[in-house]
Amino acid sequence: MQIDIDKMAQQCIDAINDKIKNLNKLNIIVVGKSGVGKSTLINSLFRGNFVETGLGKPVTSEIRKIEKKDYPLAIYDTPGFELSNEQQNKVKEEILEIISKGLASKDINQAIHCIWYCINVGANRTFDESEITWLKEFTKENKVTQVPIIVVLTQGVPKKKALEMKNLVEKENLDIAKVVPLLAQDMDFDEEYIARSYGMA
């Protein structure tokens, strides 16, 4: 399946423009544990190797803004936080600071428009208590700014498993906008079967 990223980014902007005028760049913060596929997702969005990827090891050490010339999208890539409360809190505080700075600028194109919280379906990961706690704490502190949070289920294969995870997340009744399963890139299973990318157009 051909992924039309330009169209997807423009659709996001058009949707937000129904409520907010003069928006020409969509700013997204991508969050999640190490190895959930944040880097692969970002590279797919930008159609290039903008972010180093690794097999489960942390490859991003600090929050950085990724942009592409003449592209209506900016992504803030965050370090994968692990089980330590200190690391989780550090990422949360830095994200809230970026959101606050964007609001303080009074420029809609500097504001953060949404947050993608990534969970890896394909690695047999579960939506564990530490993630539920982080999201609950974050949404509580995010009440004032109300930046929408979308839970992105990465490596959503098989689709049946991705749907089960989607239902599991939705049952938590978290203050999130949506749960979206996707597969950012085609996945080759030992050259016997190729799962085609979906959910990004």
N, C-alpha and C positions, 0 to 999 in steps of 0.2 A: 504494500500500500504506500502510495506517495504521500509524504507528510508535507503539507503546505504551511510552513512555519510563518511565512510572511502574512498569509491570510489569517492564521490563528491569532497572531499578535495584533493585527488590525481589528479583528473582531472583538478582542478584549478591550481595545481602546474605544471602539465604537460603542460598546456596551456601557463603559464607564462614562463616555461623553454624553450619554443620555441624561446623566445626572450632573456631570462636571464638564464645563466648557473649557476650551483652550488647552486640552490635554494632547500632547504629541509624543509622549514617551511613557511607557508603562514600567513602573519600578516594582520588582518582586524580590522578596527575601526568601531564600531557600534554606530550610532547617531540617535537621534530622541526625541520627546517629551515624558514626563512621560506617562506610560500606553499604549504605542503603541505596546508592545510585544517584546521589545529587549531582556529581560531576558528569556522569553519562547523560543525565537529563539536560543539564546546562549545555553541554556540547551539542546535543541534538537540537536544542532550541536555536543555537547560533550557527548550526551547520559547520562545525569546525572543531579543532582541538584547542579550545580556549582554556580548558581546565584539565589538569593531570588527573588520571583515574588510577585506582589501585584496587587490589582484591582484598577488601575488608580493612585495609590499614588506613589510618588517617593521612590524607594528602593535603588537606587545607589547614593551615595553622592559625589563620586570622581571617576576619571578615574582609572580603574585598569586593569591590564593585566591578562587574564585567560588562563592557559595552562593545558594540560593533558600529563602525561608521555608517551613518544614514540608516540605522535600524531602530524601529520604534520600541525597543525593549532594553531594559537594564536589569541585570540580576545581581543581587548581593549574595555571594557564596559564603556560607558560614562553616566554621570548623565542626566536624562531627563530635557531638558531645557524648560522653560515655556515662557510666553509672555514677561517677562522682558528682555529688550535689554542687560542689564548688564550680566544676566545669559547666554544669547545666545552668547555674545561676549567672555565671560570667557571660555566657552566650545570650541569655535572656536579657540581662542588663544592657549589653551592647546593642541588641536589636531595638530595645525600647529607646535607647539614646538616638539611634539612627532615625527612628520614627519621629521622635521629638524635634530633632534638627530639621527634618523635612517639613514638619508643620510650622516651625518657627520661621522658615524661609518665606512663608506666604506664597510660594510658587508651587502650583499644582504639579508641575513637572519634576519637582524635587521631592515631593511627598512619596511615601510608600503606599502603594495601592492595594497590595495583598501579600500574604505570607503563605508559602507552600510548606507544609510539614510533611516530610517524606518518610514512608514506612516501606521496607522491602518485603514484598509478598514472596518473591522467588527464593529467598534464602531461608525459608521456613521460619521467618521471624514472627514473633507474636507482638501484639499491641500491648506491651507490658505496663505494669503499674507505674514505673518511673516516667514513662511517656505520658500516661494519663494525668499524673500529678503535674508534670511540666506544663502541659497544655491548659490544665485548670488554673494553675498559678499565672500563666502568661495571659490567658483571656481575662482574668480578674484585673490584672494590671493594665491590660489593653482596653478596658471599658471606656476610658475617656476618649481615646483616639479612634477606637472601633475599626481598626484595620481588619478586613475580613481574612479569616484563616481557612485555607483549603487543605484538606488532608489528601496527599497524593500517594497512591499505592503504586510504587515502582516495581518493575519486573513482574507485572500482573499476569503471570502464566502459571498454571492453566487458569483460564478466565473464571472457572468455577471456584477455584481457590481464592481468586481476587474478589469475587462476589461475596464469599463467606467472610473475608476480612472486612469488606465494606460494611456488611451487616453488623459485624462485631463492633466496629468503630461507631457506627450510628446508634447502636444500643446504649452507648455511654452518655448520650444526650449532652455532648460537649457544645460549647458556644462556638461552633464552626459553621462556615457557609456551605460547605459541600465536601463530599468524599469522592475522589476521582481515581479509578484504576487506570493504569496505562502501561504500555511497553514502549520505551523511548527508542529502542533500536531493535531490528530483527535479531532473534536469538537462535543460534544454531545448536541443536542438541546432538552432538557427536555425528554430524553430517547425515543423520537419519531423518531428522525433522527440523524444519525451520518455522519458528513462531514469528509471525509477521507483526511489526510494530502497529500499535493502535492507540487511540485516545488522545492524540496530540493535534488533531485537525478538526 
